[in-house]
Amino acid sequence: MTNKNPETDYTDLTDALKFFFEQMVKGLYICIPGIVDSYNITTKRANVHPAINLQETDGTTTQQSSIVNVPVVWPCGGGFSLLSPLPHGTPIVMFFTQRGITKFKETYTESDPGSGLFAKEDAFVMPGFGALSDITPATENGIVLQSEDGSHYIFIEEDLIKIQTNGNVEINGDADNAVSYTDLDTALQGLVTATNAALATKLDGAGSPGALALDLSAAKVDTVKLP
């Protein structure tokens, strides 16, 4: 609990009281950086351990033990959530509540307090440190959702919404009325060809241009993918 030796570093009553107070404070968990050991995306709970090691009176340090089944706080409300992966080794911020939250964790509703006071087991965590290297935001004038390397992003500014990616964009999920880019392009190219042929016939005066028909049924697929 302390990195001082009470037999040699405290010689009078004042020092002894200081030692006692330090020990009491060090027994309280308030806020500390942590590391993810594992994360359950279904329950949104993680096993984590504090990133700051314990230091003994002889100067040696030891890794702190893991805390299991810790709630992960994501931005959410009104039926919407913003989530991301939390792989092993991800740095997070750990907070410890002033009253026990054992019952609260069961329902996330108003509950009676547990016995703990700033106890290690009454933790919740928040992601947010991000990559150790510098990340250049896609914009400094709006809200940005982006990959750490900046190759994919969505940003919203006052008069602009922009999506940038070097991969695929999928829209409409499992709906059966989306249109793939390739099939839509093929259908529209067919429209161009038919229109040009009809115009040429009319201009040449060699009979009536006839009726123009376009069938888009082949373009009805499960998802939209843009190259």
Sequence and secondary structure as in RCSB ss.txt:
>XXXX:A:sequence
MTNKNPETDYTDLTDALKFFFEQMVKGLYICIPGIVDSYNITTKRANVHPAINLQETDGTTTQQSSIVNVPVVWP
CGGGFSLLSPLPHGTPIVMFFTQRGITKFKETYTESDPGSGLFAKEDAFVMPGFGALSDITPATENGIVLQSEDG
SHYIFIEEDLIKIQTNGNVEINGDADNAVSYTDLDTALQGLVTATNAALATKLDGAGSPGALALDLSAAKVDTVK
LP
>XXXX:A:secstr
  SS HHHH  SHHHHHHHHHHHHHHT   EEEEEEEEEETTTTEEEEEESS EE TTS EE    EEEEEB  S
EETTEE      TT EEEEEE SSB TTHHHHSSS   BS SS TTSEEEEE    SS    S SSSEEEE TTS
SSEEEEETTEEEEE SS  EESTT S EE HHHHHHHHHHHHHHHHHHHHHHHHTSS         GGGEES EE
  
